[in-house]
Amino acid sequence: MQKTDTPRVLVLGATGRTGAAVVKALEATPGQAVPVRASRSKSTVEQWIKEGKEAVRIDLDDPDTFPDALAGIDRVFLMTGYTSAMNQQTKTLVDAAEDAGVSFLVHLGVFSDKRSTDAHFAWHELVERYIAGSKLAWANVHPHVFMENLLGINRLRDGRLVWPMGDKQVGWIANDDIAAVVAKVLAEGPDTHAGKDYYLSTDVLNGAEVAEVLSAALGQEIPAVVITPDDLMRMIEGGLDTAPDIMDDAYAASTLVWVRQTYEGRMDYSQVATGAVKDLLGREPIHFAAWATAHRQELLAQLP
């Protein structure tokens, strides 16, 4: 594939919620960048191509698929799966991107202080150090807790919000805002964004505050079950399912470390809202109440 004047952007995770939203955001600004969808599924790629969309097959666990997928690519959106394999996946992909002549890489990371001891935070910090040491121009986007987690890993249970971090608050960010920021950084490219770190956190709320917002949006009381990490561990031992299938054991264990460190106050540095969405996009971010209203039917479907 020959390169054109319009940058071609390889979007990893294009079948997932975030990757698909990045593709949609790039397509909303035609002429700035051409999204190239990526998937490990051959049938998915074939279907996209039948629909007239640019698409390539890439398997992050198989570096032999990288050269063909990166041919003619100018920029890459890098997001990895929820597994400890993210380290070698990123290392080998960055090497291949260098070899392929990719000019710019945007990495989706975590809201860390670059001194993390929680494993999956530390993995992202290692990834970012490796990218920074490469020949690629780069930018990192650091989202705080996805509001969409309330549709999955942090879903309502028996009509209640289980919050295992006491009264501690965390920052929340909507997936559509993450995707819009990523798309803008990719489209505008390294001349504007090389070497930048963008931290995304819109509303700072604890479990009781989240439950209050959800109650108003859903029109019925959503109680908050405020517990400790030790309480959560006992619930898990009793059969509570907390880790989705997409997480491997090491990654799932590290999320519980994050819960404990948040409860203990070791993550208090992250109890902040940032202005990155407004600064970059020139509009207000999606606040939690608006997000809950927009996703009202999905949230109601979780109720008994």
N, C-alpha and C positions, 0 to 999 in steps of 0.2 A: 504494500500500500504506500503510495507516494504522499508526502506531506503537502498540504495546501496552505494558503495564506491564513485561513481560519484555523486556530489551534484545535487539534483533535484531543479530546480528554477521555482517557480510559477511566470508567467509573466502576470500581470494585463494589461487590455487594448490591448489584443493580436489581436483584430480585427481592431484596429486603426493604424494610420500611424506610431506612435512611438513604440507601443508595438510590432507590426508586424516586424518592423526593428530590435528590440532587439532580437526577436526569431530568425530571419535570421542570425544575427551576432553570436548568441550562436551556432547555427547549423553549422556555418562556422569553428568552433573550436571543432570538435568532441572529446569526451573523457574528456573535461574539465568540462562540466556541461550539464545537460539534461533539455531543456526548456519544461515546462508544460504550454500549452496555457490555458488561462482563459477567459471565457465569461459568461454573464448573459443569453445568448440565448441557450436554450436547444438544438435546432436544429443545431446550429453552432457547439456546442460541439460534438454532435452525428456525424456530418459530419467529423470533425477532426479525431475522433476515427476510423471511417470507413476508413480514409486515412492512418491509422497506426500511427497517431500522438498522443502523450500524451496530454490529455486535461481534464479539469474539469469545472463544472459550479460553478460560484460564483456571487452573487448579492450583491454589496456593501451596498445596502439599506436593506438587509436581513441577519443579523448576523447568523441566523440559517443555512445558506449555508456555513459558514466559516469552521466548523470542518471537514467536508468531503473533502472540497477543499484543506485544509492544511495538510491532512493526508499524511505522508511520505515526506513532503516538507522540504528541508533544508534551502533554501534561497528564498526571495521574492523581486520582483521588484514592488514597490508601486507607481502607478500614479493614481490620482483621476480624476473625471470628473470636468467639468467647472460649478460647483454648490457650493453653500454655505454648502451643506451637506458633503463636504469633511472633515469637522472637526469630526463629529461623525462617519463617515465611517472609518477614520483613527484610531480613538481611539478604536473602537470596533475590527477592524482588528488586530491592534497591540496586544490587549489583547488576542485575539484568537491565534495569532502566538506564543505568549509566552506559552500559554497552550498546543499548539501542538508541542512544542520543536523546533521551527524554530531557527536557529542559527544566521542568518544575514539578514538584510533588507536594500535595496537600495531605497531611496526615490527620486523622481524627483520633485525638487522644483522650485524656481524662483531666479533671480539674485538680491538678496536683501542685505541690510546692517544690517539686524537683528534688525532694529529700525523702521520698516515700519509703516505708518499710512494708506496707501491704503489697503482696506479690503482684497483682495485676496492675496496680499503679506503677510499681517499680519496673515492670516489663515495658510499659509505655515510655517511661523515662529512658530506659536502655535503647528502645527503638529510636527515640528522638535524638539521642546522642549519636547513634550510628548514622542516621540520616544527615545530621549536621556535619558529620565528618566525611560525607560523600561529596561527589562533584556536582550533585544536583542542587539547584535552588529549591528552597522549601518554605513551607509555612505550616504551623500547627494550629488546629482548632480544638479547644479544650471545653467540651460541654460539661455542665454539672449534671445532676440527676435528670434523666429524661422524664418528662411528664407522661410519656407513653408507657413507662414502666407500670403505671397503674392499670394498664390493659393487659399486662403480662406478669412479670415476676412479682410485682407489688399489688396484684389485683385484690379486689375486695374478697373477703372470705366470710361467708355466712352473713353478708351485708355489712361487714365491719372492716375498718382499716386497721390492720395490725402494724404497730410501729414499735420496733424493738430497740429504740434509741432514746428512751426516756423523753425529756423535754427538748432534746437537741434539735436544732433546725438544720436543714440542708438547702442548697440552692436548686431551683428547678428551671428547666428550659424545654421549650416545645420543639419537637422534631422538625417541624416546618421552618422554624427559625434557624436551626442548625443547618438544614439543607440550603436555605437561602444564603446564609453566610458562606458556606463551602462553595456554592456555585459562583457567587460573586468573586471570591478569591481566585478560583480557578479561571474564570473568564477574564478577569483583569490581569492576572498573571504575575510573574516575578518582578516586573519593573515597579509594581506598586506594593507587592506583598512579600517579597523574599525576606526571609529571616524574621518574620513576624509570628507572634503567639497571640491568639485571640481566645480570651476566656469568656464563656457564655453562661450567664446565670441571671435569670430574670426576677424570680420571686424567692424569698428566703422564708421557708415555712417548716414547722414541725408537724408531727402526726395529727395533733389536735387541731391545728390550723388548717391542714389539708382537709380533714374530715368536715370542718365547718364550711369550707368552700364547696366541697362535694355535696353536702346536705342542701345548700342553697341552689346549686345547679340542678340537682335531681328532684328537688321538691319533697324530699323525705329525709329523716334523720339518718345519717351515717355515723355510728359511734366510732370513736377511736379507741382501740385497745392498746394502751401505752404500757409497754413491758421493757424488760432489760434483755441484753444479749444472752444472759444465762437462761432466762425464761424461753427465749427463742430456741436455744439449743435443746431444752427439754421438750419443746413442741416438735422439733425435728425428729428427735429420738422417738417421739410418740407417733410419728408417721406423717407429720406435716411436710408437704412437698414445697420446696422453696427454689430449687434450681431447675431451670428449663433444660430440655434435652440438648439444646445447642451448646451448653456449657460442659466442659470436661470437669473432672473432679477437682483438679488443682485450681482452676479458675473459680469454681463454685466455692471452694474453701476460702479463697482470698476475699470474696465478697463478704463473707462472715467476719473476716478480720476487719474489713472496712466498717462494718456495723459496730463492732466493738470499739474500734479506735474513735469513731464518731461519738459514741456514747461516753467514752472516757475523756472527751475534749481534745483529743490529739488532732482532730480535723477542724478545729475552730477557725483556723485561718481561712477556711473556705466558706464561712457563713457570711457571704457578701453577694450583693447584686452588682452586675457590671453593666456598662453602657455600650458594650461592643456591638450588639445588634442594631441599636439606634444609630450609632456612629457609622457603621458600615452600610446599612440599608436605608438610612434616612427616614425611618418610620419607627413607631413604637413596637416593642416586642409583643409577642402573644403572652398575655398574663394568664395566670392559672385559672381564674374564674372564666375567662373567655374560652380557654382550652376545654375546661370541663363542660361548658355549655355546648361547644361544638361536638364533643364526643359523648353527649348525654345518652344516646341510645346504646352505645357500646358499654357504657358504665352500668346502665340499667339492666343490661343483659346479664351482668354478673350477680344480680340480686336474687335471693331465693324466691 
